[in-house]
Amino acid sequence: MRKTLSLLLSVLIAFEPMLFAAVRGKEVRYVGGSIAGLKENTEGRLALDDGEAVFTDKKAKDRLLAIPYNKIDSLEYGQKAGRRVGVAVAVSPLFLFSKKRKHFLTIGFFDADSKKQGAVFELSKGIVKETLTVLEQKSGKTVEYESEEARKQVQK
């Protein structure tokens, strides 16, 4: 199961250049997964309410996905680091020496029919630590980190 979610995250990261710019503020982006009817690259917010994590659409504020904490099976966190290119380089070549990081959270859970599901979200940098902490506390699951570097970035 863990390998399946890791593979899913790896495939999504491989296609990362096709994704839009990093999310900002308190936003998240549904990057992909096994959720029927939820489009990839949908931006919104992930509200960590009392009984469930709720993903709502950025524009319409519609409730797109609700994951009860007691149905969460696994939590994984990883990063994708890349160089800044494009317009930034045109402004100053020094931007080539800076890195941008994208932060990915994979939530494995069981749906209402007890089928295993997975959802990969790109988190904005400012909400990573808080989101992981709250999900660990409320679900009772420990976040598995893709690498030691990812763990260090969160636990600063």
C-alpha positions in Angstrom: 0.0 0.0 0.0 2.7 2.4 1.0 4.6 1.6 -2.2 1.5 2.4 -4.3 1.2 5.8 -2.7 4.9 6.4 -3.1 4.7 5.4 -6.8 1.8 7.7 -7.3 3.7 10.6 -5.7 6.7 9.8 -7.9 4.7 9.8 -11.1 3.1 13.1 -10.2 6.4 14.6 -9.3 7.9 13.4 -12.6 5.2 15.4 -14.5 5.7 18.4 -12.2 7.0 20.7 -14.9 3.6 20.6 -16.5 1.9 21.9 -13.4 1.3 25.5 -12.7 3.4 27.7 -10.4 3.6 26.9 -6.7 0.5 27.5 -4.6 0.7 30.6 -2.3 -0.7 31.7 1.0 -2.9 29.2 2.7 -3.9 27.4 -0.5 -3.4 23.8 -1.6 -3.7 22.2 -5.0 -5.2 18.7 -5.6 -2.4 17.3 -7.8 -4.0 13.9 -8.4 -5.0 10.6 -6.9 -7.9 8.2 -7.1 -10.8 10.5 -6.3 -13.4 10.2 -9.0 -14.8 13.5 -10.2 -12.1 15.6 -8.8 -10.0 17.3 -11.5 -6.2 17.4 -11.2 -4.7 20.8 -10.5 -7.8 22.1 -8.7 -6.9 24.8 -6.3 -8.5 25.4 -3.0 -8.1 25.2 0.8 -7.8 22.3 3.1 -9.8 23.0 6.3 -8.8 20.7 9.2 -12.1 20.7 11.0 -13.0 18.7 14.1 -14.1 15.4 12.5 -12.6 15.6 9.0 -10.2 17.3 6.6 -12.3 19.2 4.0 -10.9 20.3 0.6 -12.9 23.2 -0.9 -12.7 24.8 -4.3 -10.9 28.1 -4.5 -13.4 29.9 -6.7 -16.8 28.4 -5.9 -16.0 27.5 -2.3 -17.7 24.1 -3.0 -16.9 21.2 -0.7 -15.0 18.8 -3.1 -13.6 16.2 -0.7 -14.1 15.3 2.9 -11.8 12.8 4.6 -12.8 11.7 8.1 -9.8 11.5 10.3 -10.7 8.0 11.5 -10.6 6.8 7.9 -7.0 8.0 7.2 -4.7 5.1 6.7 -1.4 6.9 5.9 0.2 10.3 5.6 3.3 10.9 3.5 5.2 14.1 2.9 7.8 14.9 0.2 9.4 17.7 -1.6 10.5 18.5 -5.2 13.3 21.0 -5.5 14.0 22.7 -8.8 15.8 25.7 -10.2 14.1 29.0 -10.9 14.0 29.6 -14.6 12.0 31.7 -17.2 11.2 35.2 -16.3 13.2 35.2 -13.2 16.4 34.5 -15.2 15.6 37.4 -17.5 15.5 39.7 -14.5 18.7 38.4 -13.0 20.9 35.4 -13.7 21.5 35.1 -10.0 18.0 33.5 -9.8 19.6 30.3 -11.3 21.4 29.8 -8.0 18.2 29.8 -6.0 15.9 26.9 -5.5 12.2 26.6 -5.4 10.6 23.8 -3.4 7.2 22.3 -3.9 5.6 20.5 -0.9 3.5 17.4 -1.4 1.2 15.6 1.0 -0.3 12.2 0.2 -3.3 11.1 2.2 -4.2 7.5 2.0 -7.7 6.7 3.3 -10.7 4.5 3.1 -13.9 5.8 1.4 -17.5 5.2 2.5 -17.4 1.9 0.6 -14.2 0.8 2.5 -12.2 1.1 -0.7 -8.6 2.4 -0.5 -8.2 5.9 -1.9 -5.3 8.3 -2.2 -5.1 12.1 -2.7 -2.0 14.1 -3.4 -2.0 17.8 -2.5 0.6 20.4 -3.1 0.8 22.6 0.0 1.9 26.2 0.1 5.2 26.5 2.1 3.6 28.5 4.9 1.1 25.8 6.0 3.2 22.6 5.7 4.3 22.2 9.4 0.9 23.2 10.8 -1.0 20.9 8.4 1.2 17.9 9.1 1.0 18.4 12.8 -2.8 18.7 12.9 -3.3 15.7 10.6 -1.0 13.6 12.8 -2.8 14.6 16.0 -6.3 14.2 14.7 -5.8 11.0 12.7 -3.4 9.3 15.1 -1.1 8.4 12.1 2.5 9.4 11.9 3.7 11.3 8.8 6.2 9.3 6.8 8.8 11.5 5.2 10.1 10.8 1.7 13.6 11.8 2.7 15.6 13.0 5.7 15.9 16.4 3.9 12.1 16.7 3.8 12.0 15.9 7.6 14.6 18.5 8.3 12.7 21.2 6.3 9.5 20.6 8.3 11.1 20.3 11.7 13.2 23.5 11.5 
